[in-house]
Amino acid sequence: MLLVESPQGGMDVQRFVTLSAPDHSERQVLEGVLQVLADAPSDAEIVTWMGMAHDLPILISGCERYGLTLPRGWAWLAFGGTDRQRHLDLARIKTANMKMKPIHLAEVLAAMDIPGKITCPPFAVTGLIYAGRWEDVQSACEMDTVSTSLLLARWRRLTDGRAQADAVEDRILRRVIELRAGRGYIAALEAHRQRRFAGKLTEAANDAAVLAPWLDSDVA
């Protein structure tokens, strides 16, 4: 998922592409990821959950296996992906740079009421791969990406008061629902959106009753 952040705060989905078997070989998946990095702005950053200990080392090992070269400006990935300015690993932040006991993404999402792990539990993905159930694998990976983007929206609020997490969450979910219509997890995302919206309406009505009680009275 390629997110573009606004100078005024907030973010939006620019691109959401899934590279997976059976349509792509492992080499083609890696080449596709490298092309996204090559096309990205010079100040783009990678956002992951536990990426420093899992995703990026696997990416680098795969590139070595197939003799691929990192795009210009991304050579720092070859040294572990530890550039704090270009790689935001949300798991590192939550665990004091991995000094605390690692926590599962699902635990964090549940605590923050962010949708995640809708299609299957994490331990089941390996079995889906071996079974060749690629659509299910894609859905699981896409859902993790969506969850991480929503977690990023919450994190951005810590350092930028203009970044309204609820508004950004709704915008990301709307884009995903549009771009991934037909996926099994879409109904759950739509239900989450509607529940959030209903909560906001109730909150607004309660505020109005306290701050402007005359709105419910007859005006002559």
Disulfide bonds with the S-S distance in Angstrom:
none
